C-alpha cells in the first residue's frame, strides 16, 4: 500500500536522489540498485542498496561528515565533493529522522533513512 511520511517533499526528493546517485557512482561496471520502503513502529524506512565495492565498516558514521570521502571513492576514482551524504543526513535530521549507512550482506552498501509516518500507528 501507500506509505506516507512527515517530510518536505523537495528536501526528501533531494536526499533520495543523492543516495541513488552515490549508488550508481560506486556500483562499478554493472549497476544494480534496490530501493525499498517499509513501515516499522510508526516510522517509514527507505533504503537504497548498491552492489558495488562496499563500505568499510569503520567509515559508516564518518562518511556523513562534511568533506569526508571513504576509501571506495579513492578505489573507484569517483568524483565528488564529500558534501552529498552530509547534506542527506542534515535534510533527514531536520525532518526529525535518521540517516544511517551499513555494509550490505554479500557485497555493496545500504543507506537507510527513517522518518515519521504521516499515518496513525
FENMO-V976459 format. One record per residue. N is the residue number from 1. RES is the residue in one small letter. SS is DSSP state (H for helix, E for strand, C for the rest). OMEGA is omega as a letter, one per 20 degrees, with the letter a starting at -180 (none if undefined). D_LAST is the distance of its C-alpha to the last C-alpha in Angstrom with 2 decimals. Layout:
BEGIN
n = (N;N)
res = (RES;RES)
ss = (SS;SS)
omega = (OMEGA;OMEGA)
d_last = (D_LAST;D_LAST)
END
This chain:
BEGIN
n = (1;2;3;4;5;6;7;8;9;10;11;12;13;14;15;16;17;18;19;20;21;22;23;24;25;26;27;28;29;30;31;32;33;34;35;36;37;38;39;40;41;42;43;44;45;46;47;48;49;50;51;52;53;54;55;56;57;58;59;60;61;62;63;64;65;66;67;68;69;70;71;72;73;74;75;76;77;78;79;80;81;82;83;84;85;86;87;88;89;90;91;92;93;94;95;96;97;98;99;100;101;102;103;104;105;106;107;108;109;110;111;112;113;114;115;116;117;118;119;120;121)
res = (x;x;x;x;x;x;x;x;x;x;x;x;x;x;x;x;x;x;x;x;x;x;x;x;x;x;x;x;x;x;x;x;x;x;x;x;x;x;x;x;x;x;x;x;x;x;x;x;x;x;x;x;x;x;x;x;x;x;x;x;x;x;x;x;x;x;x;x;x;x;x;x;x;x;x;x;x;x;x;x;x;x;x;x;x;x;x;x;x;x;x;x;x;x;x;x;x;x;x;x;x;x;x;x;x;x;x;x;x;x;x;x;x;x;x;x;x;x;x;x;x)
ss = (C;C;C;C;E;C;C;C;H;H;H;H;H;H;H;H;H;H;H;H;H;H;H;H;H;C;C;C;C;C;C;C;C;E;E;E;E;E;E;E;C;C;E;E;E;E;E;E;E;C;C;C;C;C;C;C;H;H;H;C;C;H;H;H;C;C;C;C;C;C;H;H;H;H;H;H;C;C;C;C;C;C;C;H;H;H;H;H;H;H;H;H;H;H;C;C;C;E;E;E;E;E;E;C;C;C;C;C;E;E;E;E;E;E;E;E;E;C;C;C;C)
omega = (a;r;r;r;r;a;r;a;a;a;r;r;r;a;a;r;a;r;r;r;r;a;r;a;a;a;a;a;a;a;r;a;r;r;a;r;r;r;a;r;r;r;r;r;r;a;r;a;r;r;a;a;r;a;r;a;a;a;a;r;a;a;r;r;r;r;r;r;a;r;r;r;r;a;a;a;r;r;r;a;a;r;a;a;r;r;r;a;a;r;a;r;r;r;r;a;r;r;a;r;r;r;a;r;a;a;r;a;r;r;a;r;a;a;r;r;r;a;r;a;none)
d_last = (14.61;14.03;11.87;11.72;11.92;12.96;16.57;20.11;21.08;24.60;23.84;21.21;23.76;26.44;24.57;23.80;27.35;28.76;27.12;28.44;31.84;32.07;31.26;34.13;36.45;36.10;36.08;39.86;41.80;39.18;35.94;32.96;29.49;26.13;23.06;19.73;16.05;13.16;9.40;9.09;6.82;4.66;8.24;10.74;14.08;17.20;20.39;24.02;26.53;30.29;33.07;35.49;37.39;34.39;33.27;35.26;33.02;34.60;33.78;30.03;29.41;32.73;32.29;29.68;32.53;34.73;37.77;36.96;37.56;37.24;39.97;38.68;39.66;43.17;43.45;42.55;44.12;40.93;41.36;39.05;38.98;36.48;34.27;31.72;29.33;29.80;28.73;25.63;24.53;25.43;23.53;20.29;20.71;21.54;18.13;16.50;16.20;18.45;21.10;22.79;25.63;26.90;29.72;28.57;29.77;33.23;33.93;32.37;29.51;25.74;24.08;20.31;18.31;14.75;12.97;9.85;7.78;8.93;6.33;3.82;0.00)
END
